[in-house]
Amino acid sequence: MFDVSHPEIREAVRRALEEDIGTGDLTTVLCVPPGRSAAGRFIAREPMVVAGVELLAPIYHQLGGVADLEIEKPSGASAIAGDSVARVRGPARTLLSAERVALNFLQRLSGIATLGRRFVDAARGTRCRILDTRKTTPGLRRLEKMAAAAGGVVNHRMGLFDAVLIKNNHIAAAGGVARAIERARAAEPVEIEVRTLDELEEALRAGAARLLLDNLSPTQARQWILAAGGRAVIELSGGITLENVRDYAETGADFLSCGAITHSAPAADLNFRLELEPDATGS
């Protein structure tokens, strides 16, 4: 589920380490003798869905490597307060210099997975599935979408390059719903946002396979879905929160997309506990 081999991910790790360490970790170099070994644990301090722990391997690798790394809670696993998510043993300087970057990734990505799971659980038992969006941190989309998937969310398109989604401004620029669909037909299936029931009917007549209904109340959404009569896949978006997601999921929609899963997820609470190992003299 959490493949960290993609070049974009390796580059994100490199940039994060360079940003934090720069020309060197002054505090660690001054305080910690070279050659000292240490062991450390990443500990959950609250219930969460873990995500991103697989990044520890490339983080440590880019700093010279560690002796041992054990992933105890892989991405997608649930943890409660006090659970150990991962254990590591290696040079104390390496573990200390990597600490903040490692925690930043784990806290951010586990926060997304945890919030995503809450949305998924709220819709459980309905036909509706939860989608993520492109509302992600610039440069970290691949990681944040992997975190959403770790929480059970279905990934929507990765970017503008892998699916057609005609929105209001595309319709205006193309000269109308039918014209926009006709121009995009070479890249079937076509999804289009519709703002009125008339546009819904026009889109269906033009052969749209998927409709995006934005900023409707659950009652309105239910009426529009009945009007569509099963002629297209229906996605709802706009104003969907944990408080109302169940109401939207019960409208008969196929998908709900929610930008908050990535743009507003609070960081999960994890910490790193380090213990020095005896040095070669036994001290």
C-alpha positions in Angstrom: 0.0 0.0 0.0 2.8 2.5 0.9 5.4 2.1 -1.8 8.2 4.6 -1.0 10.3 3.7 -4.0 8.8 6.4 -6.3 11.4 9.0 -7.3 9.0 11.8 -6.2 9.0 10.4 -2.7 12.7 9.9 -2.5 13.1 13.5 -3.6 10.6 14.7 -1.0 12.7 13.0 1.7 15.9 14.5 0.4 14.4 18.0 0.4 13.0 17.6 3.9 16.4 16.5 5.3 18.2 19.2 3.5 15.7 21.8 4.7 16.1 20.7 8.3 19.8 19.7 8.6 21.3 22.0 6.0 25.1 22.2 6.5 24.9 20.1 9.7 23.0 19.4 12.9 25.0 21.7 15.2 23.4 20.6 18.5 23.9 16.9 17.9 27.5 17.3 16.6 28.4 19.4 19.6 26.6 17.3 22.3 26.9 13.7 21.1 30.2 11.9 20.7 30.8 10.2 17.3 30.4 6.5 17.4 27.7 6.4 20.2 24.9 4.0 19.4 21.3 4.4 20.5 17.9 2.8 20.2 14.7 4.6 19.6 10.9 4.0 19.4 8.2 5.9 17.6 5.2 5.9 20.0 1.6 6.7 19.4 0.2 9.1 22.0 -3.4 8.8 20.9 -5.6 6.5 18.8 -4.8 6.7 15.1 -4.4 5.1 11.8 -0.7 4.9 11.1 0.6 6.1 7.7 4.1 6.9 6.4 6.1 4.7 8.7 7.7 3.1 5.6 9.5 6.4 5.0 11.8 5.7 7.9 14.0 3.4 5.8 14.7 6.0 3.0 15.1 8.8 5.7 17.8 6.8 7.5 19.4 5.6 4.3 20.0 9.1 3.1 21.8 9.8 6.4 24.1 6.8 6.1 21.9 4.0 7.4 21.1 2.3 10.7 21.8 -1.1 12.2 18.2 -2.2 12.6 14.8 -0.9 11.7 11.6 -2.7 12.7 8.2 -1.5 11.4 5.7 -2.6 14.1 2.6 -0.8 12.7 2.6 -0.6 8.9 0.6 2.0 7.1 -3.1 1.3 7.5 -2.8 -0.3 10.9 -4.6 1.1 13.9 -2.7 2.1 17.0 -3.7 3.2 20.5 -2.0 5.5 22.9 1.3 3.8 24.0 1.7 1.6 21.0 5.1 1.4 19.5 4.9 2.1 15.8 8.5 1.4 14.9 11.8 0.6 16.5 15.3 1.6 15.3 18.9 1.1 16.4 21.9 2.9 15.0 24.3 5.8 15.4 22.9 8.2 18.0 23.8 11.2 15.8 21.8 9.7 12.8 18.7 9.1 15.0 18.8 12.5 16.5 19.3 14.3 13.2 16.5 12.4 11.5 14.0 12.8 14.4 12.1 15.9 13.3 11.8 15.0 9.7 10.7 11.5 10.6 8.1 12.8 13.0 6.9 15.5 10.6 6.1 12.9 7.9 4.5 10.4 10.3 2.4 13.0 12.1 1.1 14.6 8.9 0.4 11.4 7.1 -1.0 9.5 10.0 -3.3 12.5 10.6 -4.6 12.2 7.1 -5.1 8.5 7.4 -6.9 8.9 10.7 -9.3 11.5 9.4 -9.9 9.5 6.3 -10.8 6.5 8.3 -13.3 8.5 10.3 -15.1 9.6 7.1 -15.0 6.0 5.8 -16.4 4.6 9.0 -19.2 7.3 9.0 -20.4 6.1 5.6 -20.0 2.4 6.3 -23.0 0.3 5.4 -24.1 2.5 2.5 -23.2 2.1 -1.1 -21.2 5.3 -1.0 -17.4 5.5 -1.1 -15.2 8.3 0.1 -12.9 10.0 -2.4 -9.9 12.3 -1.8 -9.2 15.4 -3.9 -6.3 17.4 -5.3 -6.4 19.8 -2.3 -3.0 18.6 -1.1 0.3 20.1 0.1 2.3 21.2 -3.0 4.9 18.6 -3.7 3.5 16.0 -1.3 0.4 14.9 -3.2 1.6 11.3 -3.8 2.4 10.8 -0.2 -0.8 12.4 1.0 -3.0 10.3 -1.3 -1.2 7.2 -0.1 -2.0 8.3 3.4 -5.7 8.8 2.5 -5.7 5.3 0.9 -4.2 3.9 4.1 -7.3 5.2 5.9 -9.6 3.4 3.4 -10.3 6.4 1.2 -10.5 5.9 -2.6 -8.0 7.9 -4.5 -9.5 10.3 -7.0 -7.3 11.5 -9.9 -3.7 12.2 -9.1 -3.6 15.3 -11.2 -5.0 17.0 -14.3 -3.3 14.4 -16.5 -5.1 11.2 -15.6 -8.8 11.8 -15.8 -11.3 14.2 -17.3 -13.3 16.3 -14.9 -15.1 19.2 -16.5 -15.9 22.0 -14.1 -17.7 25.3 -14.2 -14.9 27.3 -15.8 -14.3 24.6 -18.4 -18.0 24.7 -19.4 -17.8 28.5 -19.7 -14.7 28.3 -21.8 -16.0 25.5 -24.0 -19.4 27.2 -24.6 -21.7 25.0 -22.7 -22.2 21.6 -21.2 -22.8 19.6 -24.4 -19.9 21.3 -26.2 -17.5 20.6 -23.4 -18.5 16.9 -23.3 -18.2 16.6 -27.1 -14.8 18.1 -27.0 -13.7 15.8 -24.2 -15.2 12.6 -25.6 -11.8 11.2 -26.8 -10.9 10.6 -23.2 -13.9 8.6 -22.0 -15.2 8.3 -19.3 -16.1 12.0 -18.9 -17.1 13.5 -15.6 -18.8 16.9 -15.5 -20.0 19.2 -12.8 -23.6 20.3 -13.2 -25.2 23.2 -11.4 -28.9 22.9 -12.3 -31.3 20.1 -13.2 -31.4 21.4 -16.7 -27.6 21.0 -16.9 -27.9 17.5 -15.5 -30.3 16.5 -18.2 -28.2 18.1 -20.9 -25.1 16.3 -19.6 -26.9 13.0 -19.6 -28.2 13.5 -23.1 -24.6 14.3 -24.2 -23.4 11.0 -22.8 -21.7 12.0 -19.6 -20.7 8.8 -17.7 -20.3 10.6 -14.3 -21.8 13.7 -12.8 -20.4 15.9 -10.0 -23.0 17.6 -7.9 -21.5 20.4 -5.8 -22.8 22.2 -2.8 -26.2 20.6 -2.6 -27.9 19.8 0.7 -28.6 16.1 1.3 -32.3 16.7 0.5 -31.4 18.4 -2.8 -28.8 15.8 -3.6 -31.4 13.0 -3.1 -33.8 14.7 -5.5 -31.1 15.2 -8.2 -29.9 11.6 -7.9 -33.5 10.5 -8.4 -33.7 12.7 -11.5 -30.6 11.1 -12.9 -32.3 7.7 -12.6 -29.2 5.6 -12.6 -28.0 6.9 -15.9 -24.6 8.0 -14.6 -22.3 7.6 -11.6 -22.9 10.3 -9.1 -20.3 12.1 -7.0 -21.2 14.7 -4.4 -18.8 17.4 -3.1 -18.9 20.6 -1.2 -19.7 21.1 2.5 -19.2 17.5 3.4 -18.1 17.1 7.1 -17.9 14.4 9.6 -21.1 15.8 11.1 -23.1 15.4 7.9 -21.3 12.8 5.8 -23.7 10.0 6.8 -26.7 12.1 5.6 -24.9 12.6 2.2 -23.9 8.9 2.0 -27.5 7.9 2.4 -28.7 9.9 -0.6 -27.9 7.2 -3.1 -24.7 8.8 -4.3 -21.9 6.6 -5.5 -19.1 8.8 -4.2 -18.5 11.6 -1.8 -15.3 13.7 -2.3 -13.9 15.6 0.6 -10.9 18.0 0.4 -10.7 18.3 4.2 -9.2 14.8 4.4 -5.9 16.2 3.0 -6.1 20.0 3.5 -7.4 20.1 7.1 -6.3 16.9 8.8 -4.8 17.6 12.2 -1.4 16.1 12.8 -1.5 12.8 14.7 0.3 12.8 18.1 3.5 10.6 18.0 6.8 11.1 19.7 10.3 9.6 19.5 12.0 8.1 22.6 15.7 7.6 22.4 17.9 5.6 24.7 21.7 5.6 24.5 23.4 2.2 24.4 26.6 1.5 26.3 29.7 2.6 24.5 32.7 0.4 23.7 34.1 0.9 27.2 30.8 -0.3 28.8 29.9 3.0 30.3 
